[in-house]
Amino acid sequence: MVKSDPFDNATKQVNDACDVLGIKDKGLRDYLIMPNRFLRLKVPVKMDNGKIRVFTGFRCQHNNDRGPYKGGIRYFDPEGGVKYMEREVMALSSWMTWKCAVVDVPLGGGKGGIFVNPKKEKLSDGEMERLTRQFASKIAEVIGPQKDIPAPDVYTTGREMTQIMDTFTKMSGNNYSPGTITGKPIPVGGSLARNVATGLGNAYCIREAAKILKIKLKGARVVLQGFGNASTFSGEYLEKMGAKCIAASDSKGSILVSKGFKVQKLLDWKNKKGTVVGFPGSRKISTEQLLTTKCEILVPGALENQINASIAKKLQCKIIGEAANGPTLPEADPILYKKKIFVIPDILANSGGVCISYLEWVQNNMGYYWSFDEVAKKMESNIVRGLKDTHSISKKHKIDNRKAAMVLAVGRVLEAFEHKGIWP
Ligand code: NAD
């Protein structure tokens, strides 16, 4: 399958928002679309066998009008190779700009990574560390707590974040700088609630959408696609709000439990058996059956491109909380809008992660740390405002929530730019 160009998609979304905002000036549109800076780096590493291998790394800084750049570092090898990854990193950095703006987090957009699949290639811990520290040394001059604050992404974890922070600290004359990077383990400056942030934020969004639609959360049926970090915590917190999970899936298959299941029980089962399939009292169903199960809340929380036009026509849910990035194809959006399904677009639904990353950075800068509840409450306030603002723009312009979120975000970045202008 020929994949569409991700940066072309990101560009189209900005142009669509500009149409709604009445921005005709091509120069202004180009300003909003193009990244400020794109670095392509040679990352040489001495491998365990004594040979040198050269990797390709990237850091893209899209926009910093509202604050320092923010965005993950992924170690991945997408189909389409280095060239495709370049476009993907550019697109993802653009989406980070809009994600931060939609929830009014005072940060900009960035993204980076290395073209490598450490799982497939079975890199040793030593090779991973040398790769990470070499990459960190190369991006050190463009990152920093007031410049650009990376975070974990595909196949990078708190371990890599700590190594990047440590490399940066050593290179800046031992200037202790935990705010250089987020997603760190707690003992080295991480934030409480970061591990649950994405699912919790999605649950807050869904709760607010249910209020707008006047749907009672008590007993509301939830379907979870995927059973990893984003989807299980979405399910767990919705369960705490009174909802009932009735279906879930993972890479090995999908299951339905009509009378409902407890998320923790299914997690225990998956931890033991390696899959949700076979859970006592469940029935195995297809991916299409999972997505189109009659329910109040659908959480696509695993993969991109799941809801196409044909699936959209068959959906029987009232709210979609997009925990995953890009689960809905553009062709499906008009169908969902016509069916009056309340879609919480990914840049809003899964922004809990970046909200708490922002709060981690704030705590690092202060040198003072909040409790789990304090962090969660601050994130809730940003997310709820983001959802309400998005909904009112959607009503005002009679557009779907995805477009509305972009209109809100692009408008906010533009406002900051207009205050500052171009210098020199
Ligand atoms: P994860 O690795 O913890 O979980 C992914 C889940 O998807 C696993 O349960 C896996 O079995 C399942 N899966 C894989 N292939 C599948 C298939 N064909 N059908 C059904 N399920 C399948 O990953 P995650 O961190 O939860 O990320 C999931 C999505 O959420 C991604 O799109 C990610 O970009 C997005 N997201 C995550 C975060 C975060 O903080 N974790 C933040 C923002 C966005």
Residues whose N, C-alpha, C, O or C-beta is under 5 A from the ligand:
A	BS01	NAD	T198 Q225 G226 F227 G228 N229 A230 S231 S249 D250 S251 G301 A302 L303 A323 A324 N325 N350 G353
